[in-house]
Amino acid sequence: MIRKMKSLLINFENKFEATVPVNWSKKGGLDNHLTLSRSAEEMMIIRRDEIRLFGQMSLFEYMGLLRDTASKLKHAGNMEMSSVEPFNTPLYEGAIMTYAFDLYGRASEITLFAFKTEAHFYALMLQTPADCPHETLSEFFDIVNSFRVADEKTCSPKNDFEGMKFKIIRDMFREVSITVPDNWVNIIDSYNTETDYLIFVSSGDRNQAVGISKTVYPEQINHSDCVIVEINGLKGLQYEEESMPQLVQLKFLNTVIVTEGDFFMISCWTPPAVYEEYAGLFDRITNSFKINKRKVQISASVAHN
């Protein structure tokens, strides 16, 4: 049987391409990954990650991190892992792993192929039910073997903050605002993300982000690590911390603003490897924070029957 194929340029931003069967359709994506699907239960993610964001991590460690993070996000149970084995395509030397898990009570499986270039990790992940047709796996390997990086040129971060254009972002209720680079994306508006943030914006590649939330006073703050700041007449405490809430280790600049009735947390974050490059920008964004001083006036008049 001859399958009808088409050449598809996968992603202009990430500059990779592959030959993809016409029964695979694009379902969405961001600047570092693209999602394809063959059916409601058969999907593939193709992603590119900058090596510099992962420190000295090896290819095997990167693959393990993808596996563990995806499994955690999907709340996968009863995981059965295979070993990581070398796997080469006509163009790249990489590795492959397959692992099985329970997803919503059904046996599922992920096949992960990845390779490493001088500047990036590339990964192709196929998720299917454990009893998926052999044809699906065959098509996945067709895509893997046709995968090609179109351009491996890398650009240094654009840190010309003096010439950068900025815009004001306000929360839904117009209670608070910050000023961020003009090309950053408002995640809450654009992706309908379920989040506790009043404001959540990020750079296009999601490597830098800012979130503002209304919070109770964070008792866990070590005051010896804090500095007292004043932002637009508001007192606050500021400190740095590192944690790993997502796939990449992140470093945060956190600022707790103290008001008469509420506490606001301003968090700016990026991977530690590039934190110093963006520290000045984070400081500028944090210091742009404002609270809308207009108060809702309640009418004193009362309607009588």
Secondary structure, 3 states (H helix, E strand, C coil): CCCCEEEEEEECCCCEEEEEECCCEEEEEECCEEEEEEECCEEEEEEEEEHHHHCCCCHHHHHHHHHHHHHHHCCCEEEEECCCEEEECCCCEEEEEEEEEEECCEEEEEEEEEEECCCEEEEEEEEEECCCCHHHHHHHHHHHHHCEECCCCCCCCCCCCCCCCEEEEECCCCCEEEEEECCCEEHHHHHCCCCCCCEEEECCCCCCEEEEEEECCCCCCCHHHCEEEEECCEEEEEEEEEECCCCCCEEEEEEEEECCCCEEEEEEEECHHHHHHHHHHHHHHHCCCEECCCCCCCCCCCCCC
